[in-house]
């Protein structure tokens, strides 16, 4: 089905139909892979992330697997540019099954775009290796972001797995919890490429009218372990919702749940 003519319906706001930064580009956040001996370590990290200075993280990170300090600062600056009131919250998460400690990172922000106010929220579950008093490697366990407009949050259920097996076919379902009752809604779902994430870009999405109360897509995981990141956009008279979600692709069933 072709994309609807949104301009013909004044109930739907006209906005740039591009997703926010993928969570991987939006979240410059870390957690130790060695035991968290004292809360000040997380407090210092949170304080550095919230410090507007361009080199606030310089004394806390060094280059290593999954961790590039230059890109980390670029991502943090890009997020602040889009959401000037962005705030980071870092807290200890539950340990993984193998005993590695984690941290849960929440980033919130907002921006005004003409008559529309957008609210941003992103979450990560992370593990980071350390050397001395600096972090030097990062492993992203879970990652997602959400951008909303409208006075109230549009009720949406995100039925997207955290992890799948290599080559597995799996469902991506994004369901509007409330009936449309004749309202015109449109949406799209598309993968976010590693190149788009690296350049802090998001994919262009061609909207299609939603006839079944949501987006329903069956996809296939790649045959090599890694990650897939999906971008979703929903346009509804009550507001716009866009989101990204990372799906881990693993070769061993034991790694589906960490």
N, C-alpha and C positions, 0 to 999 in steps of 0.2 A: 504494500500500500504506500502511496506517495506521501510526502510530507504535507501537513495541512497548511493552509494559508493563514498564518497567525494574525496577520494584519487585518484580516476581515472580521476578527472577533475582538472587540474592544475589551472583553473581560480578561483576555490574556495579555499581561504586560510584555512589551517588546524589549528584550535585553540581548546582549551578546551571548550567543549560544555556544559558549566555551566553558569547559569545566575549570574549577580552581586548580591550583597546583596540585599534582598528585601528592599524596601524603609523603612519599619518599622525598619529594622536593621541598615539601612545606615544613617538615619536622626536622630540626637540627637538634636531636636529643639523644641522650646516652645513658648507659647504666653499667655498673661494674660487673665483671664475671668472677671476680674474687669476692669473698664474703664481705658484706657491708658491716664494717666494725663500728662505725659511728655515723649518726645521722648528719653531722656537718658536711660529709662528702656529698650527699644528695642536696643538701641545702646550698652548698657552694656552687654546685652544678646548676641548680635552678636559678640562683642569683646571677650567674654568668649568662645564662640563656636570656634572662630578662634585662640584662644590661644593654643599653642601646649602643655602647661603644663598639667600633668595628673589629677590635681584637680582644673582646672580653673572654673568648674561649682559648686564647693562645697559651695560657699557662696550664690548661687542663687536658689538652689533646695533642697527640702526635700521629703522624701517618702510620697506617698499618692496614691489615686486611679489613675491607669494608668501611674504612674510615679515612677520609681525605679532609684535613682541616680547612683547606682553601674552599673546597666545595661546601663544607659545612657552614662556613661563614657566609658564602654566597646564598645558600638556601635560606639561612636565617634572615639575611638582609632582604631577600626577595619577598619573604612572608611579611616582614615589617612594612615593606613598601605597599603591599596590597591591603594589609590590615594594620594600620598604624597603632592600634591599641592591643596588638597581639600579646598574650601572656602565656607563659609556660608553667606547668605544674608537674613536678617530678616526685614520685613516691615509690617506695619499695613494693614490688609485686610478689606474687606467690612463686616459689622456686619451681623449676621444671622437674620432670620426673628423674632426670639424671643428676639432680641436685644443684644445678647452676642457678644462682639468684637472678632475678629479673627486676626491671623497673617499669612502671606504667607511666607513660608521659601523655599529658593532656595539653593541647594548645587551643586556645579560644581567641576569637577576634571578631571584628565587625567592620563594615564600611558602608558608606552612603553612596549610591550610584543613581543620581537624579532623584526621582521620588521614591526609589526603592532602597530599603536597608537590608543588607545581607549579613547573616550571622554564620561564622565559620567555626568548625570544631574538628580537630584531628586527634587521633590516638595512635600510640605505638606501644608495643611490648618489646623490650629490647634486652640484649645481653651484650656486655662490653668487656673486653679484656683490658688489663691494665699492666703498666710497667712503672714501678716506683709510684710517683704521685700523678701520673698522667694516664689517660685512656689511650689505647693503641690498636684496638680492633672492635668491630661492631657486628652484631648479628641481629637482624630484624626478625622477630618471631611472628608478630601480627602488625598490621598497619591498615588504617582506613582514614578517610576524611569525609566531611559532610558540610555542604553550604546550603543555607536556606534563606528564603525571603518570605514576606508575608507577616501579618500580625500574630498568627498562631502557627505552630508546627503542623505541617501536613502529615497525617498519620500514615507511615509507610513501613512495611516489613521487608527487611533485606535478607533474602534466603540465598546467601552465597557462602560456600564452604571456606574454611580457613586453609585446608590442605586437601590435595587429591593425589592419586597415584599417576605416574608417568603413563601417557597414552589413554588415560581414563576419560570417558565421556561423562560430563556432569552438567547439572542444571544451574542456571543463573536466573533467579526469580526475584523480581522487585514488585511488590504487591501494594496497591492502594487499599488501606484497611477499610475505608468508608466507601459505600456505593457512589458511583458517578452521578446518578440521578439526572441524566441528561446533560451534564456538564461536559464540555470539550476538554480533553486532556491529551497530551502528546508526550512522547518519550523516545529515548534511544539508549543503546548500550554498545560499547565498543572497547577493544583493548587499548591500553596505553603502552606504547612501545618504550623499550629502554632508552632509545635515542630521545624521545619526547621527554622522558623523565630527566635525562641528563641535561637537556637544554631548558628545563623548567617550562616545557610546553605541554599543552593538553590537546587531545584530538578534536577535530571538527566533527560534530554529530548532526546527522540528518534526522530530524524529528518525524515520527509517524504517529498517526492518531491511535490512541489506546482504545481498543474495542472490548478487551477482556478484563479491564480493571487492573492492569499492570503490564510489566515487561516480562516475557518468558522466553528464555533462550537456552538451547543446549549446545555446548561447545566441547572441544576435545583438548585435553592437556597435551603439551609437547612430550616427546619421547625421551627428553633429557631432563634431569632434575634442575630445578631453578624456581622462578616465580613468574606468575602472570598477574598483571594489574589491570583491572577493569574500571572503565569510567561510565557513569550513568547520569542521565539528565532527564528530569520530569518537569513538565510545564502544566500547571493546573490553575484554574481561576483563583484558588486560594493561595497560590504562591509557586515559587520555583524551587526545586530540590536538585542538587547535583552532588555526586559522591564518587569516591574512588575506593577500591578494595583490593588488597593484595591477596593472592591465593598461592600458597606454597605448593610446589610440585615435587614429590618425593618418590624414590624408587622402592622404598621398603614400607610395608604397612605399619611397622613399629614406629615410624616417624610421623604418621598421620596426626597423632596426638602427642605433643611434647609436654 
